[in-house]
Amino acid sequence: MTLSLGALLPAATSLATTGHTSTAEGVLFWVLAPIMVIAALGLLFARKAVHAAMGVVVVMISLAIIYVAQEAPFLGVVQVIVYTGAVMMLFLFVLMLVGVDASDSLVETITGQRWIGLLLGAGLAAVLIGVVVAATAPTPQGLATANEVGNPQAVAGVVFGQHVFALEVVGTLLVTAAVGAIVLTHRPRLTRLIGQKERADARVAAIAEGQVVTPLPAPGVYARSNAMDVPALGPDGAPLEQSVPRVLRIRGQERDISEVHAEVDERTRDRLTGADERRAGLTGIDEERTR
Amino acid sequence: MTAMSVALAAATPPPAADFSNDTWWIVLIKAVGIIVFLLLSVLFAIWFERKVVARMQIRPGPNVHGPFGLLQSLADAMKLLLKEDMTVRAADKVIYLVAPMISVFASLLVFAVIPIAPEVNLFGHLTPLQLTDFPVAVLYILAAASVGVYGIVLGGWASGSTYPLLGSVRSTAQVISYELAMGMSLVSVFVMAGSMSTRQIVESQTTIWWFLPLLPAFVIYLISMTGEVNRLPFDLPEAEGELVGGYMTEYSSMKFAWFFLAEYINMLNVSAVATTLFFGGFRAPWPLSAINNDMLNHGWWPVLWFGVKLWFFMFIFVWVRGTLLRFRYDQFMKFGWKILIPFALVWIVAVSVVQGVRRFADLSQAQLLGGLAAVLVLAVAAMFLVPERKEQPEPDGPPEPFDAFKDGYPVPPLPGQALPPSPRRRAPVEASVVADGADRTTADQTTAQEEDRG
């Protein structure tokens, strides 16, 4: 990003000499340029990957504003839609899901990755320099001539007229990459897909075996404890085992109803520690309290 | 049909808005006017939504504060402002603060290019009732919308909490998928109108509003605009039953109010875009537009038509909310990628081919319609020739019962794979030791359960 930024801006100012740079445009540039440089440095030095991504977003949007100021509104707006709105958003998506940070290993997973990267970077630099030179070396036509038929129409003429082959090649490349990604990440289904109707039918059929169709009761004895590990009480005052999450039950982390009462009520706890043949359950404790 | 043919034949772009008379203070008045209009509309929209939903559910709705309960949203807003402003400790402070601001900022941008009326007399200056317009105005709206999503995504991430993160990840996936369908539904309007400037698109609908000839695109837009603003049935990023509040779970007070504000402004935005692109913008509806030599399409009258259409779409939002249930996530994605997007693509190709044929081949209306009918008949005939797909052979035996939390271990096992015992699983005896003072029944029950399970 910094590279293309450095290459583009001088070219933009030299092209503007054919027209004229208004004061407002100058002010805009000198306000945005430092912001962009700081954001670009943020990309390099930010600790968190999401902060780095934000730096790129700031550069992209500022760049788009400069494009619009340079009478290239189509380029500026499309840059925000495509790069900021879609590409960077996908980056963020991955960063947030995977949680990349500075502690990750920097070992190359593909041999020669660094050299291939350098080579491709040099190629990109050559292409960018070529474009800038081609735009500046012969006498620049100026924006008025370029945008004579309207900016989007002029861009369409160039893209689908002069560069239609390159466009198709890039399109093919992108489609190939997308199809490749789908093929490589495709996972065959291990078990048969169970549909919503089948599931519903199975649940209804399981009523005969004592299962319930409705959502399970929430755990916790209200006004005493709303902890996950305490069973709820049914209308008859008996604890409902199903209300405690299954994982807790299997791990043996479920608490008995009498413990909650014991914790809350000093008097009851004294009795609990003293008694040896006491049954669990609210009804029993209530009887004790009324005595 | 003749009206349609005249409209379809429009190859040269219609006249654009003229901003040459605008002084700096007129621009300022318009900008401030837009913000005031949006804020007041949001207050009204909240009341409107609650009232309409209440009517649909046969209850009165807000009716205590002010006439018809109109001041209810004002009271709600004051309550939000006076609440304690919390910043959760795990939050990434800067981004946590900036995220709601991004949302509101981006949502305020869109109305700048919405034409509310043609030339009106504003303090002696003849000026279009629209802040600005340029050749790619509709793309600018899409750009503003895509920046607005950053607010949601960053807000969810910066909260440093699970549910907000899930909400923001869902929102990313949702907006990217539905923005594609939305953008493609707008392309057919560009092709027909021959322009991407909002004012020119409105002017191109003098004979017929685009929602009629471009009905499929309009339907796609209606669906994807609901997805774009996270409204029911597409409110997965903030699904209360699943994610508490989604990306805004950890937000309170003013910061929450900003998200809320942005959500409602976005509703107004997409409604305004639907009005402008498909419903003739500020133009009067057909029988009225014929009155007194087009009188109702000039001066301040168009503001009325624009407002009526805008609130018609707002009503649709509320109506849909009062009618439909939330989609399941996989159904939602399948719908977006496997139905909406392919359908939108086919529609774009169809519109472009028809428009190209009209433009480059000298065909009469009858020839064109005949050709279209022939293509349709051929397509239907071809559908009968394609053999039906064979049913997949059913795997033998009943489907294996699949348990994602088998034995308390939250990893899905492969078929036939035996899992090691969970390291977090405690022996029943140990459990009774941990629960100090507990009686033996807990451990006994657990052991009994273990035996039951097998």
Interface residues (C-beta under 8 A of the other chain):
Chain A: K48 V50 H51 M54 V57 I61 A64 P73 F74 V77 V78 V80 I81 T84 G85 A86 M89 L90 L92 F93 M96 L97 G150 N151 P152 L190 T191 R192 I194 E241 R246 V247 R249 I250 R251 G252 Q253 E254 R255 D256 S258 E259 A262 R269 L272 T273 R278 A280
Chain B: D92 I95 F134 P135 V136 L139 Y140 L142 A143 A145 S146 V147 V149 Y150 V153 L154 G156 W157 L165 S168 V169 T172 A173 V175 I176 E179 G183 M196 E394 P395 P399 E400 F402 F405 D407 G408 P410 L414 P415 S422 R424 R425 R426 A427 P428 E430 A431 S432 V434 A435 G437 A438 D439 T441 T442 A443 Q445 T446 Q449 E450 R453
